[in-house]
């Protein structure tokens, strides 16, 4: 029997209407909106801990990845009243923005049904927007860089963090780069966290000048891996763990183990909508410890 294009799913005690399930989202891969919603329903248990109480931004593609897309940074007027948001005011003269929050699987599926393919997270939480509880090393390769060099850079970041007693957690970006996330106690403003990431990047650049560069302008060019410390800014967004990406192949921004990074064998295109659900059933979440780990920035930088 052919699957219905529109259905009602009971999730978290709520009836969620899902529509146009047969719409092609990734035409070159024969993957539909229904496939995307099925993925997020399957991954909700793994993904939600990284979204809870965290402001979110969505990349929305109503016609699939080949159609026009846009960023949704504010809660839509059509959002059900059971879904929360947090108020953010960028400047003293700017209007307040109601930034979306997702509390449960029902909320995740509601946004996915409203054409959100990608979920991007702030590095701070709703209770204290100004103080992040993640730092991120955003590793952006230039056009002449092989992914093996990105993996090497991630290992250098890990080892530099270990020198000051900090643990980092690696994931593919779902694009051509990687992220190393560092869980923190939310004690420092964004400016201090950003400066610390910049200082670490400068040390790495000095140690590995042929491989690593510190961001100053564009990041995806040349023959080096650029550490983009500017991601550590309020209202900036980083692809959330387990989000799909609106790219051919339906890749996933996937947490990986340091053993996998050390192997040098992983490639971002190998983790997709088709195989990540099976991976989640077979291995534990490599970032599970990050959810409870709280670390302080070193006093000497």
N, C-alpha and C positions, 0 to 999 in steps of 0.2 A: 504494500500500500504506500502510495506517495505521501511524503510528509506534508502536513498543512503549511501554508505560507504564514498564517497567523495562528497563534495558540495562546492559551492562558496557563501560566506555570504557577503553582502554589509554592512559595518560597518564604520561609520565616513567618508563616501564618498569614502571608499576604498574597493576593492574586495579582500577578504581574503579567500584563498583556505584552506579548512579544510579537513583532510584526515583520513581514517581508523576509522570512527566514531563508527563502530561496534566492535572495538577491546576491549576485556575485560580488564579493568584496575583493578577492584576489583572483581576477579573471585568468591570469596566466597559470594559476595553480589549481583552478577549479574549486576554490574554497568560498563559502558563502557566509552571509551574516549569521545564519544558523550555526555554522561551524564555529564562528567566533563566540557566539553566546554559549554554545556547548562547552567550549574551552574554558570560558570564565566560570561557568557553573562547576566544572570539574576542578578548577584550580582555586576556587574561592577559599577553601580552608587554608591553603598554603599562602595565598596572597593577602588575605584580609589583615593579618597581624601587622603588615607593613603599611597599611592604609589607615588603620584606625586612628581617629583624632588628628589626622594630618591633612592640612589643606591640599587640595588636588586641582590639577588642570588636565583637561582632556584634549586630545586631538581627534576631531570629529570628521568623518568622511561619509556623508549620506549616500553617495553613489559608489562607494568602494574606493580603493586606493588610486584608481586612475581618474577619478573625478576630483573636483575641487574639495579641499579640506580647510579646516580652520581650527584655531585654538579656542576652547571654551574655558574662560577663566572665572566666570561668575555663575552663580546658581541661576538656572533658567526659571522664567516665570511659571512654566508648566510643571516644575518639580513638585511632587506630592508633599503635603504638609508634614508627613512623618520623616522626611529627610532633613538633615541638619546642614547648617553652614556656619562659618565664622566670619565676623566682620573684620575687614582690613581696610585701613585708610592710608594710602601710599604717602600722602603729604598733608600738611595742615590745610591746604586749599583744595585738596582733591576730594571727590565724592567717595563715600564709603562703598566698598565692594563686599558682596556676600560670596565668600569663597566656598565651594562645595566641600562637604565631608561625606564619607561613606562609612556607615556603621555595621553593615551586614551584607549578606549575599544578595538580599533583595535590592539593596541600593546599588550594588555592583552591576547586577543584571539590568536594572532600570537604565543606568547610564549607557551600558553596552547596547541596549535596545535602541537608545537614542543616538546611535551611530558613533559612539566613542570607541574607537579601535585602540587608542593608546591612553594609558593612565600614567600621569606624571605627578610626582609628589614634591612637596616642600620638604626641607630638611629640619623644620621645626614643627611643633605641635600647636594645636588650637589654644591650649591654655597659656602658652608663652610664645607668641609669634616671633619675637625678637631674638630668642636664644635657641639655636639649633641643638638637637640631640643626635645629629649625624654630621660628620664632616665627610666630604667626598673629594677624592682625587679622580678627576675626569680625564681619562687618557685618550687623546685625539690624535690618530695617526695622520701624517701627511700623505699625499697621493703616491709617494714613492716608497712607502713603508709597508713591509710585509707584516701579517698578523703575528708572526713569531716574535717580532720586535715589540709588539704591544704586550705580549705575554712576558717577555723579558723585563719590560719596564714595570709591569705590575709586581713582579718578584722583587725588583729593587725597591719599590714603594713598601712592600711588606717588610723587607729586611730593615729598611730605614726606620719604620715604625717600631719594629722589635727592639731597636737600639735604645729607644726611650720607653720601653715597656708597654707599648700599645699593640692591640690586635686590630687588623684590618680584614675585611671580607670582600672577596672579588666576585664580580658578575660581568657577563657580557652586556654591552649596551643594547644589543639587538640591531646595531648598525655595524660600523667598522671598528669601534673602539671598545674600551673596557672602563669599568668604574671600580674603584676601591673605596668602600664605605668604612668609616670609623665611628662606632657608637660612642657617644659622649654623654656625660652629665650636662644638662642644659644650664650651665653656669656662665657661659661666655657669649657675648653678643656676636652677631655675624661677622662684624669687622675683625674681631680678634681671631675667629676661626679661619676666616679667609686669609688673614695675614700669616697665620701659622702654616696653612697649606702652601702658600706662596713661598715661605722660607724653606720648608722641606723640599719643595720643587727646585729651588735655587741650589740647594746642597746637592741634590741628585744631578742637576744639570752640570755642576762643577765636577762631579765624580764621573759622569758618563756623557761628555760633551758631544760625542758623535751620535748618541742615541736619543737624549732627552733635552727638551727645551721648555722653558717657562713661558706661559702665554703672555703675549703682548700684541694684541690685535687678533688676526685670523689664526685658526688652529689646525685646519685640515689642509695644510699645504707643506711642501718640502719633503725632506728625507728624515725627519725626526718625529718622535712621539711627544706631543705637547701636553703638559699638565695644565689644565684650565682651572685655575684656582677661583676664578670669578663665579663658578657655579655655587660657591658658598656665599650666597647673597639672598636676602629676604625676597620672597616672591619669585625667585628663580626656580626652575623645575628640572628634575632629573627623572629619567624613566624609572618607574617603580619596578621592584623585583616581580618577575613573572608577567609583566605586561607584554601583550602583542605589539608588534611594530607594523606600521603601514608601509611595508616594503615588500618587493617580490619575494616569494617563498614563505611569507608569514612568519618571520623570525621572532624570537622571544628574548627579552632581556632577562637572562637566566643566572641566578646564583650558582657558582661553581666552587669546587674544592680547590685548595692550594695544591693538592696532589695533581689535579687535572691541569692546573696552570703549569706546574713544573714539568709535566709530561711533554708540553709543547705541541700536543696533538690536537687540542680543541680548536675549532673554528666557529665564528659566530653564526654562519649559515647552517650549521648542523643542528641547531636547537630551534625547533619550529612548533607551530600549532599542532602538527600531526604527531610529534613524538614526545613532547614535554609531558603531557598527561601520563604517559606510560613511565617516564623517568621518575615522576613524583611518586608513583606507586612502588617503585623498586628501591629508591634510596631516600634517606632522611634529608630534610632541608639542610643544606650546608651552612645556612645562616641562622639556624635555630638559636645558637648561643648569643648571637648579636641582639636578640630581642630582650634579653635580660642584662646584658653586659653594659655597665656604665663606667666610663673612663674619663680621666681629667687630662687636659692638655699639660704637657710638661712646663714647669715654671720658667725654664730657660729657653723655651721655644724649640 
